[in-house]
Amino acid sequence: MLAKLLKAFSIAALLVIVKRLVLRKPPSHSYRTPEDRWLRRGYRKP
């Protein structure tokens, strides 16, 4: 019982930490790829 509770708590804590890290950094800079740049310019693939 206690082990299960501890496991659930650690998973929840991990999720909160990951969420904070993701929210702290603006995704616009780190996740930008060349494909995104082409799509924004309105480039259409033949």
N, C-alpha and C positions, 0 to 999 in steps of 0.2 A: 504493500500500500504506500509506504513512505517513498520507496524507490520510484514508483510510478509517478507520484506527485512531484518528486524532485526532477524527474525526466521532463515532465510537462512544463515545469517552471523554467528549466534551462532552455528548452526549445522556444518558449515564449520570449525569454530574455534575448536570445539570439536573433529572433525575428525583429524585436524592437531595435536592437543595435543596427542590424542591416538596414532597416527602414530609415533610421536616423541618418546613416551614412549616405543613403541614396537621396534623401530629401535635402540634405545639407548642400550637396554639390548640384549646381544646375546641370541638367542632362544635355543642354544644347551644345556644350563644348566637347565633353568627353565621348559622347555617343555619335558625333557627326562623322559620316563616312562620305567618300567621294560620290557614291550613288545618291545620297541625300542631296548633295550639291547639284548634281545633274537634274534630279527631279524638281528641285526648287526653281531652276532656270527654265523649266518647261521643256526640257529635252525629251524628245520622243524617239524611242527605238524604232528603226526601220523594220 
